[in-house]
Amino acid sequence: MVLLGDLILLNLSFVLAAAWRFRDLPFYNTEYYDYYVQLWFISNLLWLVLSLLFKTYNNGLKLEPRQSVSKALNVFSGHAFFLLLVLVSLQRSEQYSRLFLIYFYGGALLGIMPWHFFYLRFLRGFRRKNKPLRSVLLIGEGESFLAFKDSVQNNPELGIAVEAEIELQEGLWLDAQLEAKLLASEAEEVFVALQPDDPRFKKAYQWADKHLLRFRALPNLGLGPMKAVQIDFYDQVPVLSFRTEPLQLWHNRWLKRILDIVLSLALILILYPIFVPIIGIGIKLTSKGPLLFKQKRSGYREEEFSIYKFRSMELNKEADTQMAVNNDPRITRFGAFIRAWHLDELPQLVQVLIGDMSLVGPRPHMLAHTQEYRHLVDRYMLRHFVKPGLTGLAQVQGLKGEHDLKTMEERVKADVYYLEHWSLLLDVSILLRTLPSLARPKKKP
């Protein structure tokens, strides 16, 4: 349904863009009519190929509208890039109206993204209110048994109903009566909550095959909630992965890097001619020392890099070890002004442009803080799997400034969530949520 809707909206956008662009011009039976027919064919084929590549329609049982929109946005971006690349490579770009392409992609964006979001929202509601898609059996013991039972009951959008369940006594297997109870159901799957080294696990596997039941394992991995476990096979050896990292995929890194380059370059061209001369004069007139302040921070994969800011403090020996605090005497009057309006961080736009940083990502910490919190906060170091950013999920959630242990734990949770759930849409959302904070002065320091 989602694929069908995408193709309908894509072709509708194409037709409407052509009708609007050529409303006052001859179109049919013209020299360039055939070019647009070819473009229509390439456009549909490219959408299908990219959709398969980005696994746009692999939504799984737990429908997530935002993730579906993010995948569609990836396909949309790739579609625009590769279509224009094809036209330039074939030297056909002059044959097509630029206004037509703007209308076409504008219409496709406004149609396809809401379609993905609202269709999956509708589907989730439909599943909650209607009969489950499939009935299953549940056998086993322990935490996995109870967790699966609760998950199915609390998430009707999964479309699963437990038709019969048997909580086994320790060390015991099914007796004839319990087996008869299970086989009396019409379920086609059995979920088994036993450890693989338990002798009953193999017995359950063989029992499922014997009675034409699809076998599903629910092992207790002992690592707490794991929403993104994946299994791969290296030849015949199963390998479990416990964390999804969308930015491990080259096309996601490519999309994020394009966004960084385009926006950082635009902001440099707009903001630098206005603010840099004023800030430079203000710093020189109010304090002695260099225009820029640099400090070693922990970056991508814990590589040290120098972060640059417009200097807002008097020169002092504690600059690399002591963070600014309320009413910090080291901060100059002009420095307090540029810090309040985030203007001291303008040099970091250049670092985004050259690739040391990203527009969105975990804020980089001082080396001393990295060494301190890596031993105190669980999963702290995972934030270094992503390039440091100008802003981040923790920042838009208000988790900034303070460095006490509780606040740091919450910041790390936000950074790890960003690592595991990255999407282009999430980056755009964070950037938009950052804008209001730039329109008003931040609290001291």
MOBELPE-V265685 format. One record per pair of residues at least 6 apart in sequence whose ideal C-beta (glycine too) atoms are under 6 Angstrom apart, sorted by the first residue. I is the first residue (numbers start at 0). GAP is how many residues later the second one is. If there is no record, write none. Layout:
I:GAP
I:GAP
//
This chain:
1:55
2:54
4:110
5:106
8:102
8:103
8:106
9:37
9:98
12:91
12:94
12:95
13:26
13:90
15:91
16:83
16:86
16:87
16:90
19:83
20:76
20:78
20:79
31:63
34:60
45:33
45:36
46:32
49:25
49:28
49:29
50:24
53:17
53:20
53:21
55:15
55:16
55:19
58:9
60:97
62:57
62:60
62:61
64:52
64:55
64:56
67:48
67:52
68:44
68:47
68:48
68:356
69:353
69:355
71:40
71:44
72:351
72:352
76:178
79:25
86:6
123:33
126:30
126:32
127:28
127:29
131:27
131:28
131:29
132:26
134:26
134:28
134:52
135:24
135:51
135:53
135:55
136:27
136:45
136:50
136:53
137:24
137:27
137:53
138:27
138:53
139:52
139:53
139:54
140:26
140:27
141:78
142:77
143:49
143:74
143:76
144:48
147:70
151:8
151:10
162:22
162:24
163:18
163:21
165:12
172:27
172:30
188:25
188:27
189:18
189:23
190:25
190:27
191:12
191:25
192:25
193:6
193:7
194:24
195:23
204:10
207:7
225:16
227:15
227:16
228:11
228:13
229:11
230:7
230:9
231:7
242:177
243:176
245:6
245:176
246:6
246:175
254:169
259:92
259:98
259:99
262:96
263:85
263:88
263:89
264:88
266:82
267:81
278:31
279:11
281:52
282:8
282:28
285:46
285:48
286:27
286:45
288:26
291:16
292:16
292:18
293:12
293:14
294:12
294:25
295:8
295:71
296:10
296:67
297:66
297:67
297:72
298:6
298:65
298:89
299:87
300:83
301:82
304:51
306:57
307:39
308:35
308:36
309:28
309:34
311:19
311:23
311:26
311:27
311:32
312:17
312:18
312:22
313:16
315:14
320:47
323:121
324:120
325:118
325:119
327:117
337:6
339:101
339:102
340:100
341:96
347:9
347:42
350:6
351:7
356:30
356:31
357:29
357:31
358:31
359:29
359:67
359:70
360:25
360:26
360:27
360:28
360:31
361:21
361:26
361:30
361:53
362:29
363:24
372:7
372:35
373:6
373:7
376:31
376:32
376:35
378:37
379:32
381:34
382:32
384:34
385:33
390:43
392:21
392:25
392:37
393:17
393:20
393:21
395:34
395:37
395:38
396:17
398:11
398:12
//
